[in-house]
Amino acid sequence: MVFHHIPPQAQQSAQGQPSRGRPGVLLLNLGTPEGTGYRAVRAYLSEFLSDRRVIEGSPLFWQPLLQGVILTTRPSRSGRAYARVWDAERNESPLRTYTRHQGEKLAEQFVADGVPVAWGMRYGRPSVAQALRSLMEQGCDRIVCLPLYPQYSATTTATANDQLFRVLMKLRNQPAIRTVPSFPDDPDFITAVASSIREEQMHADQPFQMVVASFHGLPQQYVDKGDSYLAECTRTVAALRTELGMDETTLPMTFQSRFGPTKWLEPYTAPFIAALPAKGIKRIAVVTPCFMADCLETLDEIGHEVREEFLKAGGESFTLVPCLNDSPASISLLEKLVRRELLGWL
């Protein structure tokens, strides 16, 4: 998509000199299907799993497999999972709801500064192109882009930035861009996550015997090639342990959402948690600090599937700690991250 619109602030003045525009903020998240039906989920999965950052194997091998067997069977299964968490009233997934709320509430913090905020999805709608266009139409010639991933990975942060720059490549007049770095052990992030764990403990009948920190998985070979994701997840957990006064036995790190036959980062969340009751660990909480918003992977995979396996194995109490979502702590964190990058532009 090519945008030919030139915002008024970027047009030339009567003296022939371009007038100065203003900065804007762009939040980027992963994305979501438009519905829970087969076609909507298939379209989303096709775009997502065709990303060379996500699946690094040769498309000559991968695409026939993806467009054939995988996208014939997986959309129906994924659609049923999405249906369990779908907001029927808004007709959207929780990820879209929370990302929109994050954008709206963050925008309120920048009203006095005259800084617009837009949000977009790497896969699906609103697209990165649509979000960027909305900022340019509001006169933004300098944009801070914040991928909503606390830990860096080429499969998340990098592909979000890639998509933004693909759009920029088609523009004659490009805005200046600053991308916000990952924040795996940012003090405000750690404090917010730790506070959410403490709050859930306050409402529990008995103390948690263990808090499992579950991160989205990544193929081991990606880390072997240099992806810093594992190192940044480790930093997050180390900071949480320090903040909460816990250790690796009471706050272990696991990885969820494994896909395909290759080896992924271990230990895998589902079997790890299912084995806990046999070891006498029957009251647990699970926190997912790689997500800034609750989504299918938190609400259904952990909150439904893993919970059922744990209780079936003899567990007594399973608490899913909510993501930061659009809480005051979340918006405060986002504002601080953005203001840090806006220095010199405001």
VMD Tcl script that draws the C-alpha trace (Angstrom):
set ca {
  {0.00 0.00 0.00}
  {1.36 3.41 -0.97}
  {0.40 6.57 0.84}
  {0.56 9.77 -1.19}
  {-0.99 11.94 1.50}
  {1.26 14.77 2.72}
  {0.08 16.15 6.05}
  {-0.51 19.91 6.24}
  {2.33 20.40 8.75}
  {4.77 18.89 6.24}
  {3.63 21.02 3.31}
  {5.69 24.01 2.30}
  {4.91 27.36 3.81}
  {4.40 30.55 1.83}
  {8.15 31.16 2.04}
  {8.81 27.81 0.37}
  {10.25 26.19 3.52}
  {8.68 23.04 5.01}
  {7.00 23.76 8.32}
  {7.69 21.52 11.32}
  {5.29 18.72 12.14}
  {4.95 16.92 15.46}
  {5.90 13.57 16.97}
  {3.56 10.60 17.24}
  {3.55 7.20 18.92}
  {2.92 3.86 17.24}
  {2.15 0.76 19.32}
  {2.61 -2.57 17.53}
  {1.30 -5.95 18.64}
  {1.19 -9.39 17.06}
  {-2.31 -9.59 15.60}
  {-5.52 -11.55 15.65}
  {-8.01 -13.19 13.29}
  {-11.08 -11.22 12.27}
  {-13.32 -14.00 13.56}
  {-13.34 -17.55 14.84}
  {-14.51 -19.19 11.61}
  {-12.35 -21.33 9.36}
  {-11.68 -18.71 6.68}
  {-10.80 -15.92 9.11}
  {-8.44 -18.08 11.15}
  {-6.87 -19.58 8.03}
  {-6.16 -16.12 6.59}
  {-4.53 -15.03 9.84}
  {-2.44 -18.19 10.23}
  {-1.36 -18.06 6.61}
  {0.01 -14.53 7.02}
  {1.59 -15.29 10.38}
  {3.21 -18.60 9.43}
  {4.43 -17.26 6.08}
  {6.63 -14.71 7.84}
  {10.27 -15.66 7.20}
  {11.16 -14.28 10.63}
  {8.77 -16.77 12.25}
  {9.49 -19.80 10.06}
  {13.08 -19.58 8.86}
  {13.02 -22.76 6.78}
  {13.00 -22.70 3.00}
  {9.60 -21.62 1.62}
  {10.07 -24.18 -1.17}
  {9.56 -26.86 1.48}
  {7.46 -24.96 4.01}
  {4.79 -23.32 1.84}
  {3.41 -26.53 0.28}
  {3.21 -28.03 3.77}
  {1.64 -24.89 5.23}
  {-0.90 -24.26 2.47}
  {-1.73 -27.96 2.31}
  {-1.90 -30.06 5.45}
  {-1.42 -27.38 8.14}
  {-3.94 -24.82 6.89}
  {-6.43 -27.57 6.14}
  {-6.56 -28.85 9.72}
  {-5.22 -26.22 12.09}
  {-7.72 -23.36 11.48}
  {-10.65 -25.40 12.80}
  {-8.76 -26.36 15.96}
  {-7.47 -22.84 16.51}
  {-10.92 -21.43 15.77}
  {-12.44 -23.47 18.60}
  {-9.76 -22.15 20.95}
  {-10.39 -18.55 19.87}
  {-14.13 -19.07 20.37}
  {-13.50 -19.87 24.05}
  {-11.93 -16.44 24.65}
  {-13.75 -14.39 21.99}
  {-15.65 -11.26 23.03}
  {-18.99 -11.82 21.33}
  {-20.28 -8.33 22.13}
  {-17.33 -6.54 20.53}
  {-16.73 -9.39 18.05}
  {-13.01 -9.39 18.66}
  {-10.27 -11.19 20.55}
  {-9.01 -9.98 23.94}
  {-5.67 -9.06 22.36}
  {-7.33 -6.50 20.11}
  {-9.46 -5.15 22.96}
  {-6.52 -4.66 25.30}
  {-4.20 -3.26 22.63}
  {-6.84 -0.71 21.64}
  {-7.35 0.25 25.28}
  {-3.61 0.61 25.74}
  {-3.49 2.95 22.77}
  {-6.47 4.99 23.93}
  {-5.28 5.33 27.52}
  {-1.72 6.13 26.47}
  {-3.08 8.83 24.15}
  {-4.75 10.48 27.16}
  {-1.33 10.85 28.79}
  {-0.03 12.78 25.78}
  {-2.95 15.12 25.12}
  {-1.19 18.06 26.74}
  {1.90 17.36 24.65}
  {-0.06 17.25 21.40}
  {1.33 13.79 20.61}
  {-1.11 11.41 18.85}
  {-1.02 7.68 19.54}
  {-1.97 4.93 17.08}
  {-1.86 1.17 17.32}
  {-1.50 -1.54 14.71}
  {-1.01 -5.27 14.25}
  {1.85 -7.04 12.52}
  {-0.66 -9.58 11.18}
  {-4.26 -8.64 10.53}
  {-6.02 -5.35 11.18}
  {-5.54 -2.54 11.81}
  {-2.38 -3.00 9.79}
  {0.92 -1.28 10.41}
  {0.31 0.70 7.22}
  {-3.10 1.90 8.44}
  {-1.72 2.94 11.81}
  {1.21 4.81 10.28}
  {-1.09 6.60 7.84}
  {-3.33 7.76 10.67}
  {-0.35 9.38 12.40}
  {0.89 11.05 9.22}
  {-2.58 12.40 8.54}
  {-2.38 14.06 11.96}
  {0.82 15.84 10.96}
  {3.38 13.49 12.52}
  {6.80 13.72 10.91}
  {8.61 11.99 13.80}
  {7.33 8.69 15.18}
  {8.30 6.56 18.16}
  {7.49 2.92 17.47}
  {6.96 0.66 20.49}
  {6.64 -3.09 19.77}
  {4.68 -4.50 22.72}
  {7.16 -7.27 23.56}
  {9.17 -6.99 26.81}
  {11.82 -9.46 25.57}
  {13.44 -9.10 22.17}
  {13.21 -11.79 19.52}
  {13.64 -11.66 15.78}
  {10.25 -13.44 15.60}
  {8.44 -10.61 17.41}
  {10.22 -7.27 17.84}
  {12.26 -7.54 14.65}
  {9.40 -8.57 12.40}
  {7.22 -5.74 13.75}
  {9.98 -3.25 12.94}
  {10.53 -4.94 9.56}
  {6.91 -4.39 8.64}
  {7.06 -0.74 9.59}
  {10.12 -0.19 7.42}
  {8.52 -2.06 4.52}
  {5.76 0.53 4.60}
  {8.28 3.35 4.82}
  {10.09 2.01 1.74}
  {7.01 2.88 -0.33}
  {6.70 6.46 0.90}
  {8.19 9.42 -0.92}
  {8.20 11.55 2.24}
  {9.18 9.41 5.21}
  {8.73 10.41 8.84}
  {11.75 10.03 11.13}
  {11.52 6.84 13.19}
  {12.76 5.79 16.62}
  {12.15 2.21 17.75}
  {11.86 1.49 21.45}
  {14.22 -1.26 22.65}
  {13.00 -4.26 24.61}
  {12.58 -3.85 28.36}
  {13.03 -7.31 29.96}
  {14.20 -6.06 33.36}
  {13.05 -2.46 33.31}
  {12.33 -1.61 36.99}
  {8.81 -0.34 36.25}
  {8.00 -3.48 34.26}
  {9.31 -5.80 36.95}
  {7.54 -3.89 39.72}
  {4.25 -4.04 37.82}
  {4.47 -7.79 37.15}
  {5.53 -8.53 40.72}
  {2.64 -6.44 42.04}
  {0.17 -8.42 39.93}
  {1.52 -11.65 41.44}
  {1.24 -10.25 44.96}
  {-2.32 -9.11 44.30}
  {-3.37 -12.58 43.16}
  {-1.73 -14.08 46.25}
  {-3.73 -11.72 48.47}
  {-6.96 -13.08 47.00}
  {-5.91 -16.75 47.25}
  {-7.12 -18.93 50.09}
  {-3.63 -20.34 50.74}
  {-0.08 -19.33 49.78}
  {1.18 -20.42 46.38}
  {3.71 -23.19 46.61}
  {5.16 -22.12 43.29}
  {4.82 -19.35 40.73}
  {5.63 -20.59 37.23}
  {6.87 -17.95 34.78}
  {5.77 -19.20 31.35}
  {7.21 -17.56 28.23}
  {6.23 -18.09 24.63}
  {8.52 -20.73 23.17}
  {11.12 -20.38 20.44}
  {12.95 -23.04 18.41}
  {16.28 -23.83 20.07}
  {18.08 -23.37 16.77}
  {16.99 -19.71 16.63}
  {18.77 -19.09 19.92}
  {21.77 -21.09 18.73}
  {21.96 -18.72 15.75}
  {22.13 -15.70 18.03}
  {18.57 -14.67 18.96}
  {18.78 -12.96 22.36}
  {15.30 -14.03 23.47}
  {16.40 -16.68 25.99}
  {18.91 -14.33 27.57}
  {16.26 -11.63 27.95}
  {13.69 -14.05 29.41}
  {16.35 -15.09 31.90}
  {16.88 -11.44 32.84}
  {13.15 -11.00 33.43}
  {12.93 -14.01 35.72}
  {16.09 -13.08 37.61}
  {14.68 -9.62 38.28}
  {11.31 -11.04 39.37}
  {13.01 -13.46 41.76}
  {14.94 -10.61 43.34}
  {11.85 -8.42 43.59}
  {9.72 -11.19 45.13}
  {12.43 -12.80 47.27}
  {12.06 -16.13 45.42}
  {14.49 -18.54 43.78}
  {14.54 -21.01 40.89}
  {12.66 -23.64 42.89}
  {9.74 -21.36 43.78}
  {9.76 -19.28 40.58}
  {10.88 -21.53 37.71}
  {10.95 -20.51 34.03}
  {9.18 -22.57 31.34}
  {8.21 -22.17 27.68}
  {4.83 -22.70 26.06}
  {3.20 -22.79 22.60}
  {5.55 -25.26 20.98}
  {4.81 -25.79 17.28}
  {6.16 -28.50 15.00}
  {8.57 -31.40 15.59}
  {11.80 -29.44 16.14}
  {13.33 -28.89 19.57}
  {12.14 -25.73 21.29}
  {13.35 -23.98 24.43}
  {12.84 -26.16 27.49}
  {11.34 -27.01 29.88}
  {7.96 -27.10 28.16}
  {5.24 -25.50 30.27}
  {2.43 -28.05 29.94}
  {4.32 -31.23 30.95}
  {6.28 -29.33 33.62}
  {3.11 -28.15 35.32}
  {1.26 -31.44 34.87}
  {4.07 -33.21 36.75}
  {3.96 -30.91 39.78}
  {1.15 -32.58 41.81}
  {3.10 -35.86 41.90}
  {5.91 -33.87 43.53}
  {3.59 -32.43 46.17}
  {3.19 -29.04 44.46}
  {-0.58 -28.62 44.29}
  {-1.13 -24.88 44.67}
  {0.43 -22.78 41.93}
  {0.16 -19.54 40.04}
  {1.26 -19.02 36.45}
  {2.47 -15.66 35.19}
  {3.22 -14.91 31.53}
  {5.64 -11.94 31.50}
  {6.39 -12.11 27.78}
  {2.90 -10.80 26.97}
  {1.74 -7.24 27.60}
  {-1.88 -8.23 26.96}
  {-3.91 -11.35 27.61}
  {-4.53 -13.35 24.47}
  {-5.21 -16.88 23.20}
  {-1.88 -18.13 24.56}
  {-2.56 -16.89 28.07}
  {-6.32 -17.21 28.49}
  {-6.89 -20.50 26.65}
  {-3.60 -22.36 26.41}
  {-2.63 -21.63 30.03}
  {-5.93 -20.65 31.61}
  {-7.89 -23.53 30.08}
  {-5.73 -26.35 28.70}
  {-2.81 -26.30 31.16}
  {-5.16 -25.66 34.08}
  {-7.22 -28.74 33.20}
  {-4.12 -30.93 32.94}
  {-2.84 -29.69 36.30}
  {-6.14 -30.30 38.10}
  {-6.58 -33.69 36.44}
  {-3.12 -34.66 37.68}
  {-4.12 -33.90 41.27}
  {-3.56 -30.16 41.56}
  {-5.78 -28.29 43.98}
  {-5.41 -24.59 43.14}
  {-4.39 -22.99 39.83}
  {-4.22 -19.19 39.48}
  {-3.55 -17.45 36.19}
  {-1.98 -14.06 36.87}
  {-3.41 -11.54 34.39}
  {-1.09 -9.74 32.02}
  {-0.59 -6.03 32.63}
  {-3.23 -5.29 29.97}
  {-4.59 -1.74 30.26}
  {-4.00 -1.41 34.01}
  {-2.69 1.90 35.40}
  {0.73 0.26 35.93}
  {0.79 -0.83 32.30}
  {-0.07 2.62 30.94}
  {2.46 4.24 33.27}
  {5.15 1.84 32.01}
  {4.31 2.53 28.36}
  {4.33 6.27 28.97}
  {7.78 6.15 30.59}
  {9.20 4.02 27.78}
  {7.84 6.40 25.16}
  {8.84 9.62 26.92}
  {12.39 8.30 27.19}
  {12.52 8.00 23.39}
  {10.76 11.33 22.82}
  {13.59 13.28 24.44}
  {14.66 16.00 22.04}
  {11.45 15.73 20.05}
  {9.14 17.41 22.54}
}
mol new
graphics top color blue
foreach p $ca { graphics top sphere $p radius 0.5 }
foreach p [lrange $ca 0 end-1] q [lrange $ca 1 end] { graphics top cylinder $p $q radius 0.2 }
display resetview
